[in-house]
Amino acid sequence: MTPVEDAVARAFREEWGQIVATLIRVTGDWDLAEECAQDAFTAALDRWRRDGVPRRPGAWLTTTARNRATDRLRRAALGAAKLRELAAMPDTTADPAEPDADDVPDDRLRLMFTCCHPALDLDAQVALTLRTLAGLSAAEIARAFLVAEPAMAKRLTRAKQKIRHAAIPYRVPPAHLLPERLPGVLAVLYLLFNEGYSASAGADPIRRDLTTEAIRLARVLDRLMPDEPEAAGLLALMLLHDSRRDARTDAAGDLVTLEHQDRGRWDRAAIAEGTRLLRGALRRGRPGPYQVQAAIAACHAEATRPQDTDWPQIAALYGRLAALVPSAVVALNRAVAVGMADGPEAGLALLDEPAVSGALRAYHLLPAARADLLRRAGRTDEAADAYRAARELAPTDAERRHLTRMIAELG
């Protein structure tokens, strides 16, 4: 990657959401905002190679995107009021003024609360926010929701149309309305972290820029809403998972499974902070799915050796989670935990239930989990077949290499 390409990629990560949100606020058109923002980044590749990277890339991109939007509206002979508003936008190439005081102290988190409008259903809120502010592709969002990419693209289009037709305002809600938008914001941060923790595509299994940003935003959210135990539970969950970051890959960048990780490389400070946050959240007596998942992660973090893992407790916690979030993925994870607690055949029986096997046909972790339990049961030929099926569905190079190694170990 050239220095200019690196600068554009970094600006995309840091500025995309703000640029799109600014154009949406002024034009009221989500598609126009995204297209003009994309045009600005494309133009940056050419102009920055010729003129050099500007001192403030975000300001350059915002101005360019604004100008593209003005041109598009003018050519369409529409929106005279919007044209006046665009023309009146401050010159972002100048030094920024002090931000106004606001109930939400972080720009990106403020935009997430803005996107998560209760007039949309929760899935639409989350998908649209991930697309608009986090810059995730429709394919990446589709994998997070376990749906086909065309279906997700249609869902995003319908959400934008509903905003346009219902004239839903794009503005930050006042403090007393933040709690009703909290579930959407929590889900956005959770899926953003998950995409970083286990990338859904590409060569790298971990995207540290996404996990770092998700944790940063979760910290801001926890400080903003200290009486919301699920906010603390989500931050605890992220910290406990992220504590294993350095042990999850080897020197070659290949995945190392939890069972084989060097636990001496786990971040004990992150584990201590995560467990402290979890205890504080649970004391409020309002356990939710993020707190339960954090409790599961804490069971793993507290085991100094793989054989010390309290699998019966983890299986029981997954049973509690299934009552709160009755999804096929939760059922899959519970089946694995039961297989570790009560024997692989017990886990395999749960994996074969239609609620799991039918809903997760294209999900690579289903045959991977089945392969692991078959291997533990000594059914090596069946395990090898299941590992091959998982490899065909695996989305990243690192996961495919890992599954190839597992097949080779079975001989």
N, C-alpha and C positions, 0 to 999 in steps of 0.2 A: 504494500500500500504506500503510495507517495505521500509526502507531507500535506499536500493540498487535500487529497482524498481522506487522510486521517482527520484533518481539520473539519471537513464537511461532515464526516461521520460523527465526530464529537459534537459538532453544532446540532446535528439531527437529534442526538440523544438528549441534549440539554435544552434546546430551544423549540423543538417541533410543537409540543403541546401549547406553549405560550403563543406562538405565532398563529396557529390554527384557532385557538380560543379568541384571540384578538379579532381576527377576521370574521369569525362566527358572530361575535357580539355586534359588530358593525353592520355586516351584510345580512345576517339572519339566514345564511345559506351554507349548510354544512359541506355540501359537495364542492361549491365554489371555493370555500375556504381551504379545503384539503388540496384541491387542484392547484390553486395559486401558491400555496405553500410548497407543494412539490415542484412547481415551476421555478420557484426561487432557489431551491436546493440544486436543481439541475443547472440553472444559470450560474450558480456559485462555482461549480466545477470548472466551467470555462473561464469565467471572469477572474477567479482567484489564481488560476494558473498564469494568467497574463499580467494581472495587476498586483498579485500578492494577497495574502490573507488579511482582511481588514482588522483594525484594532479591536473592534467590537463586532464579531461575526453575527451575533443575534440581531443587532440593530440593522446591519446591512440586509439580512434576510427578511426582517420584518418590513423594511421600506420597500424592498423588491417585491415581496408578496402583496403589499398594499397597492403598489403601482399596477401589478398584474390584475388585481381585482377591479381597480378603477377602470382599466382598459376594457376588461370583459363587460362590465356594466355599461360603459359608454357605447361599446359596439352593439350591445343588445338594446340600446335605447331604453333602458329600464332603470328604475330606482333613482330618480333625481335626488330624493332626500338622502338615500344611501351615499350617492356620490358626494353630496355636500358634507356628510358625516366623515367619509373617508378623507376628503380634502382637509377637514378640520383636525384630523388626527395629529398629535404632536410629532415633530420630527424626531424619530428614534435614533438618528445618528448623533444627536446631541447627548450630553451627559444626562443620565436619568435623574429625575427629582426624587426627593425622599418619598417613599411609599406612604400612602394614607394608612392610618390605623385601621385595623380590620379584625373581625372576630376570628378569622382563620389566618394564622401568622405566616403561612408558607404559600408561595404563589401556586405551585403545582397542586398542593392539597386543596387550596381554594377552588381551583378549576375542577378537581374531582368532585367536590361537593356541588359545584355548579352543574356538572354533567349528570349527576345521579338524581334526576328529577323524578319525584314520586308518580308523575303522570305516566311514566313508562314502567313496564314490568321489570322486575329485578334483573333478569338475564339481559334485557335490552340495555338497561342502565350500564351494566358492567361491560358488556361487549362494546358499546359505543364509546365508553370512557377509555377502554384499552386501545381502541383504534385511534381515537382522536388525540388523546394526551400522551399515551405511552408509545404510540407509533407502531404497535404490533400489527402484523399483517392479518388479513382475514383468515389465511391458512393457520397462522399461529393461534388465533383466537378460537377457530373451529376445533383445533386439537385440544385446547383447554376445556371446551364444552363437550368434547367427544361427539361432534356432529360433522357432517360433510361440509367442505368449504363452500359450495354453492348455497347450501342452506344457511350458512352463517352470513354470506354476502346478502342474501335476501332479507335476513333478520335485521342487518344493519341498515339496509335501504328502507325497510318499513319503519324503523325507529326514527330515521331522519324525516321521513314523510309525515309521521305523526307529529313531530316537533313543528314542522312547517305548517301543516294544516290546522293544528290546534293553537298555533301562535304561542307555543310555550316559551316564556322568556328565558334568555340565557344570562342569568345573573346570580351572584353569590347569595345564598339564603341567609336570613338573619340568624342570630345565635339560637333562638328558641326553636328554629326549624331544623337545626343540624341533626338532632337524634333520629328524625324520620328518614334521613338520607344516609345514616351511618351504615346500615347493612350493605348498601351498594358500594360505599367507599371501602369497607373492610374486604369485600369480595374482590374489588379491583386490586388492592394491595396484595392480597393472598395469591391471586393468579399471576400478578406481576412477579412476585417472589418465586412462585413455582416455575415460571418460564425461565427465570435465571438459574434456579437451583437444578433443574433438569430440563435443559433446552429441548424444544420439540423438533428441532431440525438443525442441520449444519454439522460442522466438524467438531466443534467444542461442546462437551457435555454440560459445561457450566458457564453462564454468562454473569460474571461477577458485577458488571455495571448495574444489572437489573436487581440482583439481590441486595447490593449496597444501597441503591436508591429506595427500594421497598422498605428496608429496615430504617433508613433515615426518616421516611415519611411516617412509618408506624410510630417512631419515637415522638414526632411532632403531634400526631393524632392522640397518643396516650397522654401527653402533657395538656393538650387542648381539652380532652374529655376524660379527666381523671376518675370520674364516677361511673364510667362505662367499663365493666369488667371484660367484655369481649375485646375492647381495644388493647387492654393489657395482655389478654390471652393471646391475641394475634402476634403482638410483639414478642412475647415469650416463646411462642411456637417458632417464629423466624430465627430468634437467637439460638434456640436449642438445635435447630437443624443446621444453621450456619456454623455452629461451633465445630462441626465435622468437616468443614470445607477443605482444609488443607490435606486431610486424609482420604478424601473421596477419589482422588486421581493419583496415579503414580508418576514417576519422572517422565514417562513417555506420553502422559496425558490420557492414559487409559483408565477406565472406571475401576475402582476397588469397592467391592460390596461391603456392607456394614459388618458382616461376619469376619472379614479379613482385614479390616482397617487397623492401623496402628493407633490405638486409643491414647497413646502418649502424645500424639499430635493434635488431639482435640483441644479446643480453646476452653480451658477451665473457667476463665473469667466470664466468657459468654454463657457457659452453663450455669454458673452461680447467679448471674443476673437474670437469666431466663427462669430459673426455679424460684427466685425471689419474687419476680413479677407474677408468676403463676400462683404462688401461695397467696399473695395479696388479692389477686382476682377471685380466687376460690372462696376467700373469707367473706366476700360480699353475698354469697349464697345464691348467685344467679348463674349457674354453669351453662355455658353455651358451647357450640361445636368447636370454636377455636380454643377454648380452655381445655376441652376434652382431648383435642389433638395435641395440645402442648403437654398435657399429662402423659400421653403416650410417648412423646419425644423425650420427656424427662425420665421415663422408665428405661429407655435405651441409654440416655446420657449417664445415668447413675450406675450402670453395670460396668465394672472395671474389666470384666472379661465377657466374651460372648456367652459362655455357659452360665453366667450369673444373671442373664436377662430374665426378668419376671414375666414370662410369656403368659401365664394364667391371668395376671393382672392386665396385661395388654389386651388379651382376648376379651376380658370383661369390659374394658374401656371402649373397645371397638363395638361391643354390643350396645353400650350406652350411646355411642356416636351414631350407630345405625338407627336408633330410635329418634334422634334429633335430626339426622340427615339421611333419610332412607334412599341412598343411591347405590348403584351397582359397584362403583369404585370402593365405597366403604365396605360393602359386602365382600368384595375381593380381598381387601386388606384384613378383614376379620377372618376370612377363611385361612389365610396364611398364618395369622396369629394362633388360631385354633389348631392348625396343623403342627405348629411348633410346640404348643402346650399339651395337646392330647394325642399327638402322633400324626404322621403324614396322611394316613388313610382318612382320618376325620376331616382334615382340611380339604382333601380331594373331593370328598362327598359334598362339601359346601360349594366348591368351585363348579361342580356339575349342575348346580341348581339353575333352572332357566333364567331366574332374575339376574344371575351373573353371566352365565355362558351365552345367553341370548343377547344381552344388552352390550356386551363388550367383545363382539366377534372381531372387530378390527383394532382392538387395543392390545398392543404387543405385550403388556405386562400380564395379561391373562395367561397366554401360553407359557410365558417365562415363569410365572408363579407355579403353574401346573408342572412344568419341567423340574423346578427345584424340589417340589414335594415328591414327585416320582423318583427323583434321584435319591432323596433321603429314604424312600421306601424300598430302594434297591431295584427298581424297575427301570434299568438303564436304557434298554432299547426304546421304550416309550418316552423316557426323558429326552433322549437324543432327538426324537421326532418333534417333541414339543419345543425344544430349543431351536430347531430349524424353523418351525412355524413362527416363533417369536422373532427370529432374525429377519424373516421376510417382512415383518411388520415394523421392525425397529426404525425410528425416525432419524437416528444420528449414527455417524461413523463409529463413535466410541462404544455405543451400545452393541452395534453389530460385531465389533471386534471382541467384546466381552462374551457375547453369546457363541461366537466361533470358538473361543478358548474353552468354554464349558463343554461344547460338543467334542472337542479334541480330548479333553480330560476323561470323557466317558469312553474314549477309545472307539 
